[in-house]
Amino acid sequence: MATLKFKTSLNCNNCVAKVSALLDKLVGAGNWSVDVTVPAKVLTVETDSVAAEEIIGALNGFGYQAEKID
């Protein structure tokens, strides 16, 4: 399984709650997490079937920014 990391604009737990159902459907519950305690608000995703561009596009559709990081 690949690990993808993204710098996001998910600033707080309320923001994360807004996209929870979306991410659960896209990559599966338990396959993602967001660390809102760091400045980059890092979203970590474990997946073998979803491309980074799909995750970025899905978050953009909800009004949030995401940028893939190493």
C-alpha positions in Angstrom: 0.0 0.0 0.0 1.3 3.4 -0.9 1.4 6.4 1.5 0.5 9.7 0.0 1.0 13.0 2.0 -0.6 16.4 1.3 -0.2 19.9 2.6 -3.8 21.1 3.1 -5.9 24.0 4.1 -7.9 21.8 6.6 -7.3 24.2 9.5 -9.3 22.5 12.3 -11.2 19.4 13.3 -14.4 21.0 12.0 -12.8 21.2 8.6 -11.7 17.6 8.8 -15.3 16.6 9.8 -16.6 18.3 6.7 -14.5 16.1 4.4 -14.6 12.8 6.5 -17.4 11.2 4.5 -15.8 12.2 1.2 -12.4 10.7 2.2 -14.0 7.6 3.7 -15.8 6.9 0.4 -12.7 7.7 -1.7 -10.0 5.8 0.2 -11.9 3.9 2.9 -12.4 4.6 6.6 -9.2 4.2 8.5 -7.0 4.8 5.5 -6.5 8.5 6.1 -5.7 11.0 8.8 -5.0 14.7 9.1 -2.6 16.3 11.6 -4.1 19.7 12.2 -1.4 20.4 14.9 1.4 21.1 12.4 1.5 24.2 10.2 1.2 22.2 6.9 -2.0 20.5 8.2 -0.8 17.2 6.7 -3.3 14.7 5.2 -1.8 11.2 5.1 -3.6 8.6 2.9 -2.9 4.9 2.6 -4.0 3.6 -0.9 -3.1 1.5 -3.8 -6.0 2.5 -6.1 -6.5 6.3 -5.7 -4.3 8.8 -7.5 -3.0 11.9 -5.7 -4.8 14.0 -8.3 -8.2 12.4 -7.4 -7.7 13.3 -3.7 -6.6 16.9 -4.6 -9.6 17.3 -6.9 -12.0 15.9 -4.3 -10.8 18.3 -1.6 -10.8 21.2 -4.1 -14.5 20.4 -4.8 -15.2 21.0 -1.1 -13.3 24.3 -1.1 -10.1 23.1 0.4 -6.6 23.2 -1.1 -4.2 20.3 -1.1 -0.7 19.9 -2.5 1.2 16.6 -2.6 4.4 16.5 -0.6 7.1 13.9 -0.2 
